[in-house]
Amino acid sequence: MTTTGDISEYDSLSNLVQEKEARVWGMKHHVPFYKIKKASKEDVDDDYEVAEELGVQVDYLHEVGSAYGLKYKHLDE
């Protein structure tokens, strides 16, 4: 959806940029921001509960949060 050609060779800056854009697009497509906000507004104690609610692992949730520009690992901060 976001790349053209074979970007598997990481010696090219263009390929690295396309790979990053593709990963960010995939994360945002898989876990839309409104779902993060909705899950974090519910009565949750930590990121593990948010990740479970969204059906993802915590480390992936943190990557998605970073893609959205969240500063901290904890979503409610």
PDB file with one MODEL, atoms N, CA, C and O in Angstrom:
MODEL        1
ATOM      1  N   MET A   1       0.818  -1.207   0.000  1.00  0.00           N
ATOM      2  CA  MET A   1       0.000   0.000   0.000  1.00  0.00           C
ATOM      3  C   MET A   1       0.859   1.268   0.000  1.00  0.00           C
ATOM      4  O   MET A   1       0.424   2.307  -0.497  1.00  0.00           O
ATOM      5  N   THR A   2       2.072   1.192   0.552  1.00  0.00           N
ATOM      6  CA  THR A   2       2.862   2.415   0.694  1.00  0.00           C
ATOM      7  C   THR A   2       4.200   2.365  -0.024  1.00  0.00           C
ATOM      8  O   THR A   2       4.932   3.354  -0.014  1.00  0.00           O
ATOM      9  N   THR A   3       4.541   1.239  -0.649  1.00  0.00           N
ATOM     10  CA  THR A   3       5.861   1.114  -1.265  1.00  0.00           C
ATOM     11  C   THR A   3       5.745   0.771  -2.738  1.00  0.00           C
ATOM     12  O   THR A   3       4.699   0.343  -3.226  1.00  0.00           O
ATOM     13  N   THR A   4       6.858   0.973  -3.428  1.00  0.00           N
ATOM     14  CA  THR A   4       6.930   0.583  -4.830  1.00  0.00           C
ATOM     15  C   THR A   4       8.212  -0.205  -5.040  1.00  0.00           C
ATOM     16  O   THR A   4       9.263   0.156  -4.511  1.00  0.00           O
ATOM     17  N   GLY A   5       8.125  -1.272  -5.805  1.00  0.00           N
ATOM     18  CA  GLY A   5       9.299  -2.070  -6.101  1.00  0.00           C
ATOM     19  C   GLY A   5       9.753  -2.921  -4.930  1.00  0.00           C
ATOM     20  O   GLY A   5       9.037  -3.091  -3.943  1.00  0.00           O
ATOM     21  N   ASP A   6      10.958  -3.451  -5.062  1.00  0.00           N
ATOM     22  CA  ASP A   6      11.561  -4.312  -4.045  1.00  0.00           C
ATOM     23  C   ASP A   6      12.344  -3.443  -3.074  1.00  0.00           C
ATOM     24  O   ASP A   6      13.357  -2.853  -3.448  1.00  0.00           O
ATOM     25  N   ILE A   7      11.883  -3.361  -1.834  1.00  0.00           N
ATOM     26  CA  ILE A   7      12.562  -2.518  -0.844  1.00  0.00           C
ATOM     27  C   ILE A   7      13.315  -3.364   0.174  1.00  0.00           C
ATOM     28  O   ILE A   7      13.670  -2.873   1.246  1.00  0.00           O
ATOM     29  N   SER A   8      13.563  -4.624  -0.149  1.00  0.00           N
ATOM     30  CA  SER A   8      14.203  -5.521   0.809  1.00  0.00           C
ATOM     31  C   SER A   8      15.695  -5.253   0.979  1.00  0.00           C
ATOM     32  O   SER A   8      16.294  -5.739   1.939  1.00  0.00           O
ATOM     33  N   GLU A   9      16.304  -4.504   0.086  1.00  0.00           N
ATOM     34  CA  GLU A   9      17.714  -4.144   0.221  1.00  0.00           C
ATOM     35  C   GLU A   9      17.810  -2.874   1.060  1.00  0.00           C
ATOM     36  O   GLU A   9      17.401  -1.801   0.616  1.00  0.00           O
ATOM     37  N   TYR A  10      18.347  -2.994   2.264  1.00  0.00           N
ATOM     38  CA  TYR A  10      18.370  -1.865   3.196  1.00  0.00           C
ATOM     39  C   TYR A  10      19.600  -0.980   3.050  1.00  0.00           C
ATOM     40  O   TYR A  10      19.836  -0.116   3.894  1.00  0.00           O
ATOM     41  N   ASP A  11      20.387  -1.178   1.999  1.00  0.00           N
ATOM     42  CA  ASP A  11      21.545  -0.311   1.796  1.00  0.00           C
ATOM     43  C   ASP A  11      21.151   1.002   1.124  1.00  0.00           C
ATOM     44  O   ASP A  11      21.975   1.906   0.993  1.00  0.00           O
ATOM     45  N   SER A  12      19.911   1.105   0.705  1.00  0.00           N
ATOM     46  CA  SER A  12      19.411   2.316   0.064  1.00  0.00           C
ATOM     47  C   SER A  12      18.586   3.127   1.071  1.00  0.00           C
ATOM     48  O   SER A  12      17.701   2.590   1.738  1.00  0.00           O
ATOM     49  N   LEU A  13      18.884   4.411   1.169  1.00  0.00           N
ATOM     50  CA  LEU A  13      18.133   5.284   2.069  1.00  0.00           C
ATOM     51  C   LEU A  13      16.661   5.326   1.677  1.00  0.00           C
ATOM     52  O   LEU A  13      15.784   5.340   2.541  1.00  0.00           O
ATOM     53  N   SER A  14      16.398   5.345   0.397  1.00  0.00           N
ATOM     54  CA  SER A  14      15.019   5.356  -0.087  1.00  0.00           C
ATOM     55  C   SER A  14      14.255   4.123   0.395  1.00  0.00           C
ATOM     56  O   SER A  14      13.098   4.222   0.801  1.00  0.00           O
ATOM     57  N   ASN A  15      14.907   2.966   0.347  1.00  0.00           N
ATOM     58  CA  ASN A  15      14.257   1.737   0.812  1.00  0.00           C
ATOM     59  C   ASN A  15      13.997   1.778   2.307  1.00  0.00           C
ATOM     60  O   ASN A  15      12.949   1.325   2.768  1.00  0.00           O
ATOM     61  N   LEU A  16      14.940   2.317   3.070  1.00  0.00           N
ATOM     62  CA  LEU A  16      14.751   2.430   4.513  1.00  0.00           C
ATOM     63  C   LEU A  16      13.581   3.344   4.846  1.00  0.00           C
ATOM     64  O   LEU A  16      12.787   3.048   5.739  1.00  0.00           O
ATOM     65  N   VAL A  17      13.478   4.447   4.129  1.00  0.00           N
ATOM     66  CA  VAL A  17      12.376   5.388   4.355  1.00  0.00           C
ATOM     67  C   VAL A  17      11.049   4.725   4.022  1.00  0.00           C
ATOM     68  O   VAL A  17      10.086   4.838   4.779  1.00  0.00           O
ATOM     69  N   GLN A  18      10.999   4.028   2.880  1.00  0.00           N
ATOM     70  CA  GLN A  18       9.763   3.352   2.493  1.00  0.00           C
ATOM     71  C   GLN A  18       9.386   2.264   3.498  1.00  0.00           C
ATOM     72  O   GLN A  18       8.207   2.082   3.804  1.00  0.00           O
ATOM     73  N   GLU A  19      10.380   1.546   4.008  1.00  0.00           N
ATOM     74  CA  GLU A  19      10.116   0.496   4.991  1.00  0.00           C
ATOM     75  C   GLU A  19       9.527   1.088   6.265  1.00  0.00           C
ATOM     76  O   GLU A  19       8.557   0.558   6.808  1.00  0.00           O
ATOM     77  N   LYS A  20      10.105   2.177   6.740  1.00  0.00           N
ATOM     78  CA  LYS A  20       9.586   2.829   7.954  1.00  0.00           C
ATOM     79  C   LYS A  20       8.161   3.316   7.730  1.00  0.00           C
ATOM     80  O   LYS A  20       7.295   3.109   8.580  1.00  0.00           O
ATOM     81  N   GLU A  21       7.912   3.960   6.595  1.00  0.00           N
ATOM     82  CA  GLU A  21       6.565   4.443   6.292  1.00  0.00           C
ATOM     83  C   GLU A  21       5.575   3.284   6.225  1.00  0.00           C
ATOM     84  O   GLU A  21       4.446   3.402   6.701  1.00  0.00           O
ATOM     85  N   ALA A  22       5.992   2.171   5.640  1.00  0.00           N
ATOM     86  CA  ALA A  22       5.111   0.999   5.530  1.00  0.00           C
ATOM     87  C   ALA A  22       4.798   0.427   6.911  1.00  0.00           C
ATOM     88  O   ALA A  22       3.657   0.058   7.190  1.00  0.00           O
ATOM     89  N   ARG A  23       5.811   0.354   7.772  1.00  0.00           N
ATOM     90  CA  ARG A  23       5.586  -0.175   9.122  1.00  0.00           C
ATOM     91  C   ARG A  23       4.643   0.722   9.923  1.00  0.00           C
ATOM     92  O   ARG A  23       3.740   0.235  10.603  1.00  0.00           O
ATOM     93  N   VAL A  24       4.860   2.025   9.837  1.00  0.00           N
ATOM     94  CA  VAL A  24       3.997   2.963  10.560  1.00  0.00           C
ATOM     95  C   VAL A  24       2.571   2.879  10.019  1.00  0.00           C
ATOM     96  O   VAL A  24       1.617   2.863  10.797  1.00  0.00           O
ATOM     97  N   TRP A  25       2.415   2.825   8.702  1.00  0.00           N
ATOM     98  CA  TRP A  25       1.085   2.706   8.109  1.00  0.00           C
ATOM     99  C   TRP A  25       0.409   1.431   8.609  1.00  0.00           C
ATOM    100  O   TRP A  25      -0.766   1.452   8.975  1.00  0.00           O
ATOM    101  N   GLY A  26       1.146   0.324   8.624  1.00  0.00           N
ATOM    102  CA  GLY A  26       0.581  -0.951   9.068  1.00  0.00           C
ATOM    103  C   GLY A  26       0.140  -0.912  10.522  1.00  0.00           C
ATOM    104  O   GLY A  26      -0.925  -1.416  10.877  1.00  0.00           O
ATOM    105  N   MET A  27       0.977  -0.304  11.360  1.00  0.00           N
ATOM    106  CA  MET A  27       0.619  -0.220  12.785  1.00  0.00           C
ATOM    107  C   MET A  27      -0.622   0.637  12.982  1.00  0.00           C
ATOM    108  O   MET A  27      -1.519   0.275  13.743  1.00  0.00           O
ATOM    109  N   LYS A  28      -0.673   1.768  12.300  1.00  0.00           N
ATOM    110  CA  LYS A  28      -1.826   2.659  12.453  1.00  0.00           C
ATOM    111  C   LYS A  28      -3.088   2.041  11.861  1.00  0.00           C
ATOM    112  O   LYS A  28      -4.193   2.286  12.344  1.00  0.00           O
ATOM    113  N   HIS A  29      -2.917   1.244  10.819  1.00  0.00           N
ATOM    114  CA  HIS A  29      -4.061   0.564  10.213  1.00  0.00           C
ATOM    115  C   HIS A  29      -4.570  -0.546  11.133  1.00  0.00           C
ATOM    116  O   HIS A  29      -5.777  -0.765  11.243  1.00  0.00           O
ATOM    117  N   HIS A  30      -3.648  -1.241  11.790  1.00  0.00           N
ATOM    118  CA  HIS A  30      -4.005  -2.352  12.676  1.00  0.00           C
ATOM    119  C   HIS A  30      -4.603  -1.870  13.990  1.00  0.00           C
ATOM    120  O   HIS A  30      -5.543  -2.472  14.508  1.00  0.00           O
ATOM    121  N   VAL A  31      -4.052  -0.773  14.533  1.00  0.00           N
ATOM    122  CA  VAL A  31      -4.528  -0.240  15.813  1.00  0.00           C
ATOM    123  C   VAL A  31      -4.802   1.263  15.637  1.00  0.00           C
ATOM    124  O   VAL A  31      -3.923   2.082  15.908  1.00  0.00           O
ATOM    125  N   PRO A  32      -6.002   1.629  15.190  1.00  0.00           N
ATOM    126  CA  PRO A  32      -6.335   3.046  15.032  1.00  0.00           C
ATOM    127  C   PRO A  32      -6.269   3.804  16.360  1.00  0.00           C
ATOM    128  O   PRO A  32      -6.518   3.234  17.421  1.00  0.00           O
ATOM    129  N   PHE A  33      -5.936   5.076  16.291  1.00  0.00           N
ATOM    130  CA  PHE A  33      -5.748   5.884  17.489  1.00  0.00           C
ATOM    131  C   PHE A  33      -6.996   5.916  18.362  1.00  0.00           C
ATOM    132  O   PHE A  33      -6.893   5.909  19.588  1.00  0.00           O
ATOM    133  N   TYR A  34      -8.164   5.950  17.750  1.00  0.00           N
ATOM    134  CA  TYR A  34      -9.388   6.019  18.561  1.00  0.00           C
ATOM    135  C   TYR A  34      -9.531   4.788  19.447  1.00  0.00           C
ATOM    136  O   TYR A  34     -10.099   4.877  20.535  1.00  0.00           O
ATOM    137  N   LYS A  35      -9.025   3.640  19.001  1.00  0.00           N
ATOM    138  CA  LYS A  35      -9.090   2.444  19.832  1.00  0.00           C
ATOM    139  C   LYS A  35      -8.161   2.554  21.034  1.00  0.00           C
ATOM    140  O   LYS A  35      -8.496   2.095  22.126  1.00  0.00           O
ATOM    141  N   ILE A  36      -6.994   3.163  20.834  1.00  0.00           N
ATOM    142  CA  ILE A  36      -6.071   3.364  21.950  1.00  0.00           C
ATOM    143  C   ILE A  36      -6.696   4.303  22.967  1.00  0.00           C
ATOM    144  O   ILE A  36      -6.681   4.023  24.165  1.00  0.00           O
ATOM    145  N   LYS A  37      -7.244   5.414  22.496  1.00  0.00           N
ATOM    146  CA  LYS A  37      -7.866   6.377  23.407  1.00  0.00           C
ATOM    147  C   LYS A  37      -9.038   5.746  24.150  1.00  0.00           C
ATOM    148  O   LYS A  37      -9.188   5.946  25.356  1.00  0.00           O
ATOM    149  N   LYS A  38      -9.861   4.994  23.447  1.00  0.00           N
ATOM    150  CA  LYS A  38     -11.011   4.354  24.069  1.00  0.00           C
ATOM    151  C   LYS A  38     -10.562   3.362  25.137  1.00  0.00           C
ATOM    152  O   LYS A  38     -11.102   3.343  26.243  1.00  0.00           O
ATOM    153  N   ALA A  39      -9.577   2.542  24.802  1.00  0.00           N
ATOM    154  CA  ALA A  39      -9.094   1.544  25.759  1.00  0.00           C
ATOM    155  C   ALA A  39      -8.416   2.197  26.953  1.00  0.00           C
ATOM    156  O   ALA A  39      -8.540   1.709  28.077  1.00  0.00           O
ATOM    157  N   SER A  40      -7.703   3.288  26.727  1.00  0.00           N
ATOM    158  CA  SER A  40      -6.988   3.927  27.836  1.00  0.00           C
ATOM    159  C   SER A  40      -7.928   4.720  28.743  1.00  0.00           C
ATOM    160  O   SER A  40      -7.576   5.002  29.889  1.00  0.00           O
ATOM    161  N   LYS A  41      -9.121   5.086  28.255  1.00  0.00           N
ATOM    162  CA  LYS A  41     -10.085   5.822  29.082  1.00  0.00           C
ATOM    163  C   LYS A  41     -10.910   4.890  29.961  1.00  0.00           C
ATOM    164  O   LYS A  41     -11.518   5.324  30.939  1.00  0.00           O
ATOM    165  N   GLU A  42     -10.927   3.616  29.610  1.00  0.00           N
ATOM    166  CA  GLU A  42     -11.638   2.658  30.441  1.00  0.00           C
ATOM    167  C   GLU A  42     -10.835   2.453  31.718  1.00  0.00           C
ATOM    168  O   GLU A  42      -9.679   2.867  31.802  1.00  0.00           O
ATOM    169  N   ASP A  43     -11.419   1.842  32.668  1.00  0.00           N
ATOM    170  CA  ASP A  43     -10.765   1.647  33.964  1.00  0.00           C
ATOM    171  C   ASP A  43      -9.689   0.569  33.853  1.00  0.00           C
ATOM    172  O   ASP A  43      -9.931  -0.602  34.147  1.00  0.00           O
ATOM    173  N   VAL A  44      -8.481   0.990  33.415  1.00  0.00           N
ATOM    174  CA  VAL A  44      -7.371   0.066  33.271  1.00  0.00           C
ATOM    175  C   VAL A  44      -6.254   0.454  34.222  1.00  0.00           C
ATOM    176  O   VAL A  44      -6.072   1.629  34.542  1.00  0.00           O
ATOM    177  N   ASP A  45      -5.511  -0.545  34.669  1.00  0.00           N
ATOM    178  CA  ASP A  45      -4.421  -0.293  35.601  1.00  0.00           C
ATOM    179  C   ASP A  45      -3.085  -0.079  34.908  1.00  0.00           C
ATOM    180  O   ASP A  45      -2.229   0.643  35.420  1.00  0.00           O
ATOM    181  N   ASP A  46      -2.898  -0.705  33.740  1.00  0.00           N
ATOM    182  CA  ASP A  46      -1.603  -0.591  33.075  1.00  0.00           C
ATOM    183  C   ASP A  46      -1.723  -0.895  31.579  1.00  0.00           C
ATOM    184  O   ASP A  46      -2.798  -1.204  31.064  1.00  0.00           O
ATOM    185  N   ASP A  47      -0.588  -0.796  30.915  1.00  0.00           N
ATOM    186  CA  ASP A  47      -0.551  -1.026  29.471  1.00  0.00           C
ATOM    187  C   ASP A  47      -0.869  -2.467  29.101  1.00  0.00           C
ATOM    188  O   ASP A  47      -1.342  -2.736  27.997  1.00  0.00           O
ATOM    189  N   TYR A  48      -0.613  -3.391  30.012  1.00  0.00           N
ATOM    190  CA  TYR A  48      -0.910  -4.791  29.733  1.00  0.00           C
ATOM    191  C   TYR A  48      -2.408  -4.997  29.504  1.00  0.00           C
ATOM    192  O   TYR A  48      -2.806  -5.775  28.637  1.00  0.00           O
ATOM    193  N   GLU A  49      -3.218  -4.311  30.269  1.00  0.00           N
ATOM    194  CA  GLU A  49      -4.671  -4.415  30.092  1.00  0.00           C
ATOM    195  C   GLU A  49      -5.111  -3.782  28.769  1.00  0.00           C
ATOM    196  O   GLU A  49      -5.989  -4.307  28.084  1.00  0.00           O
ATOM    197  N   VAL A  50      -4.496  -2.655  28.417  1.00  0.00           N
ATOM    198  CA  VAL A  50      -4.819  -2.002  27.138  1.00  0.00           C
ATOM    199  C   VAL A  50      -4.431  -2.920  25.992  1.00  0.00           C
ATOM    200  O   VAL A  50      -5.201  -3.096  25.048  1.00  0.00           O
ATOM    201  N   ALA A  51      -3.252  -3.501  26.066  1.00  0.00           N
ATOM    202  CA  ALA A  51      -2.788  -4.413  25.014  1.00  0.00           C
ATOM    203  C   ALA A  51      -3.718  -5.613  24.886  1.00  0.00           C
ATOM    204  O   ALA A  51      -4.045  -6.038  23.778  1.00  0.00           O
ATOM    205  N   GLU A  52      -4.139  -6.154  26.013  1.00  0.00           N
ATOM    206  CA  GLU A  52      -5.057  -7.292  25.984  1.00  0.00           C
ATOM    207  C   GLU A  52      -6.390  -6.895  25.357  1.00  0.00           C
ATOM    208  O   GLU A  52      -6.960  -7.648  24.568  1.00  0.00           O
ATOM    209  N   GLU A  53      -6.879  -5.719  25.708  1.00  0.00           N
ATOM    210  CA  GLU A  53      -8.140  -5.223  25.140  1.00  0.00           C
ATOM    211  C   GLU A  53      -8.052  -5.078  23.621  1.00  0.00           C
ATOM    212  O   GLU A  53      -9.016  -5.351  22.906  1.00  0.00           O
ATOM    213  N   LEU A  54      -6.886  -4.646  23.136  1.00  0.00           N
ATOM    214  CA  LEU A  54      -6.696  -4.424  21.703  1.00  0.00           C
ATOM    215  C   LEU A  54      -6.246  -5.680  20.965  1.00  0.00           C
ATOM    216  O   LEU A  54      -6.216  -5.703  19.734  1.00  0.00           O
ATOM    217  N   GLY A  55      -5.897  -6.717  21.710  1.00  0.00           N
ATOM    218  CA  GLY A  55      -5.476  -7.963  21.085  1.00  0.00           C
ATOM    219  C   GLY A  55      -4.059  -7.921  20.530  1.00  0.00           C
ATOM    220  O   GLY A  55      -3.758  -8.579  19.534  1.00  0.00           O
ATOM    221  N   VAL A  56      -3.186  -7.143  21.176  1.00  0.00           N
ATOM    222  CA  VAL A  56      -1.797  -7.050  20.747  1.00  0.00           C
ATOM    223  C   VAL A  56      -0.883  -7.268  21.946  1.00  0.00           C
ATOM    224  O   VAL A  56      -1.342  -7.267  23.089  1.00  0.00           O
ATOM    225  N   GLN A  57       0.404  -7.455  21.689  1.00  0.00           N
ATOM    226  CA  GLN A  57       1.365  -7.584  22.770  1.00  0.00           C
ATOM    227  C   GLN A  57       1.799  -6.196  23.228  1.00  0.00           C
ATOM    228  O   GLN A  57       1.695  -5.226  22.476  1.00  0.00           O
ATOM    229  N   VAL A  58       2.282  -6.105  24.457  1.00  0.00           N
ATOM    230  CA  VAL A  58       2.637  -4.811  25.044  1.00  0.00           C
ATOM    231  C   VAL A  58       3.745  -4.115  24.263  1.00  0.00           C
ATOM    232  O   VAL A  58       3.666  -2.907  24.038  1.00  0.00           O
ATOM    233  N   ASP A  59       4.774  -4.847  23.845  1.00  0.00           N
ATOM    234  CA  ASP A  59       5.852  -4.197  23.109  1.00  0.00           C
ATOM    235  C   ASP A  59       5.359  -3.622  21.788  1.00  0.00           C
ATOM    236  O   ASP A  59       5.821  -2.563  21.361  1.00  0.00           O
ATOM    237  N   TYR A  60       4.425  -4.313  21.137  1.00  0.00           N
ATOM    238  CA  TYR A  60       3.832  -3.795  19.905  1.00  0.00           C
ATOM    239  C   TYR A  60       2.980  -2.560  20.205  1.00  0.00           C
ATOM    240  O   TYR A  60       3.001  -1.589  19.448  1.00  0.00           O
ATOM    241  N   LEU A  61       2.240  -2.598  21.299  1.00  0.00           N
ATOM    242  CA  LEU A  61       1.441  -1.445  21.705  1.00  0.00           C
ATOM    243  C   LEU A  61       2.341  -0.228  21.908  1.00  0.00           C
ATOM    244  O   LEU A  61       1.977   0.883  21.520  1.00  0.00           O
ATOM    245  N   HIS A  62       3.500  -0.427  22.507  1.00  0.00           N
ATOM    246  CA  HIS A  62       4.435   0.679  22.717  1.00  0.00           C
ATOM    247  C   HIS A  62       4.978   1.208  21.390  1.00  0.00           C
ATOM    248  O   HIS A  62       5.161   2.415  21.236  1.00  0.00           O
ATOM    249  N   GLU A  63       5.237   0.314  20.430  1.00  0.00           N
ATOM    250  CA  GLU A  63       5.677   0.759  19.106  1.00  0.00           C
ATOM    251  C   GLU A  63       4.592   1.583  18.426  1.00  0.00           C
ATOM    252  O   GLU A  63       4.878   2.612  17.814  1.00  0.00           O
ATOM    253  N   VAL A  64       3.353   1.131  18.533  1.00  0.00           N
ATOM    254  CA  VAL A  64       2.232   1.865  17.946  1.00  0.00           C
ATOM    255  C   VAL A  64       2.095   3.225  18.620  1.00  0.00           C
ATOM    256  O   VAL A  64       1.893   4.236  17.946  1.00  0.00           O
ATOM    257  N   GLY A  65       2.203   3.254  19.939  1.00  0.00           N
ATOM    258  CA  GLY A  65       2.141   4.518  20.667  1.00  0.00           C
ATOM    259  C   GLY A  65       3.224   5.473  20.205  1.00  0.00           C
ATOM    260  O   GLY A  65       2.976   6.669  20.047  1.00  0.00           O
ATOM    261  N   SER A  66       4.415   4.958  19.989  1.00  0.00           N
ATOM    262  CA  SER A  66       5.514   5.774  19.486  1.00  0.00           C
ATOM    263  C   SER A  66       5.209   6.293  18.082  1.00  0.00           C
ATOM    264  O   SER A  66       5.526   7.439  17.764  1.00  0.00           O
ATOM    265  N   ALA A  67       4.600   5.463  17.246  1.00  0.00           N
ATOM    266  CA  ALA A  67       4.230   5.889  15.888  1.00  0.00           C
ATOM    267  C   ALA A  67       3.216   7.029  15.922  1.00  0.00           C
ATOM    268  O   ALA A  67       3.203   7.879  15.033  1.00  0.00           O
ATOM    269  N   TYR A  68       2.370   7.045  16.946  1.00  0.00           N
ATOM    270  CA  TYR A  68       1.396   8.121  17.104  1.00  0.00           C
ATOM    271  C   TYR A  68       1.980   9.330  17.821  1.00  0.00           C
ATOM    272  O   TYR A  68       1.304  10.346  17.980  1.00  0.00           O
ATOM    273  N   GLY A  69       3.233   9.223  18.253  1.00  0.00           N
ATOM    274  CA  GLY A  69       3.881  10.351  18.896  1.00  0.00           C
ATOM    275  C   GLY A  69       3.646  10.451  20.384  1.00  0.00           C
ATOM    276  O   GLY A  69       3.898  11.496  20.984  1.00  0.00           O
ATOM    277  N   LEU A  70       3.162   9.370  20.994  1.00  0.00           N
ATOM    278  CA  LEU A  70       2.992   9.378  22.441  1.00  0.00           C
ATOM    279  C   LEU A  70       4.373   9.380  23.085  1.00  0.00           C
ATOM    280  O   LEU A  70       5.256   8.625  22.679  1.00  0.00           O
ATOM    281  N   LYS A  71       4.552  10.226  24.085  1.00  0.00           N
ATOM    282  CA  LYS A  71       5.867  10.414  24.681  1.00  0.00           C
ATOM    283  C   LYS A  71       6.296   9.280  25.593  1.00  0.00           C
ATOM    284  O   LYS A  71       7.477   8.938  25.645  1.00  0.00           O
ATOM    285  N   TYR A  72       5.376   8.710  26.292  1.00  0.00           N
ATOM    286  CA  TYR A  72       5.704   7.732  27.315  1.00  0.00           C
ATOM    287  C   TYR A  72       5.133   6.381  26.957  1.00  0.00           C
ATOM    288  O   TYR A  72       4.237   6.272  26.120  1.00  0.00           O
ATOM    289  N   LYS A  73       5.647   5.372  27.584  1.00  0.00           N
ATOM    290  CA  LYS A  73       5.119   4.032  27.354  1.00  0.00           C
ATOM    291  C   LYS A  73       3.711   3.910  27.908  1.00  0.00           C
ATOM    292  O   LYS A  73       2.900   3.154  27.374  1.00  0.00           O
ATOM    293  N   HIS A  74       3.410   4.643  28.969  1.00  0.00           N
ATOM    294  CA  HIS A  74       2.079   4.574  29.547  1.00  0.00           C
ATOM    295  C   HIS A  74       1.149   5.475  28.750  1.00  0.00           C
ATOM    296  O   HIS A  74       1.426   6.661  28.573  1.00  0.00           O
ATOM    297  N   LEU A  75       0.068   4.924  28.279  1.00  0.00           N
ATOM    298  CA  LEU A  75      -0.803   5.619  27.336  1.00  0.00           C
ATOM    299  C   LEU A  75      -1.574   6.771  27.939  1.00  0.00           C
ATOM    300  O   LEU A  75      -2.009   7.667  27.214  1.00  0.00           O
ATOM    301  N   ASP A  76      -1.754   6.771  29.240  1.00  0.00           N
ATOM    302  CA  ASP A  76      -2.580   7.820  29.826  1.00  0.00           C
ATOM    303  C   ASP A  76      -1.744   9.023  30.274  1.00  0.00           C
ATOM    304  O   ASP A  76      -2.280   9.933  30.907  1.00  0.00           O
ATOM    305  N   GLU A  77      -0.469   9.046  29.966  1.00  0.00           N
ATOM    306  CA  GLU A  77       0.361  10.175  30.373  1.00  0.00           C
ATOM    307  C   GLU A  77       0.513  11.169  29.248  1.00  0.00           C
ATOM    308  O   GLU A  77       1.183  12.189  29.412  1.00  0.00           O
TER     309      GLU A  77
ENDMDL
END
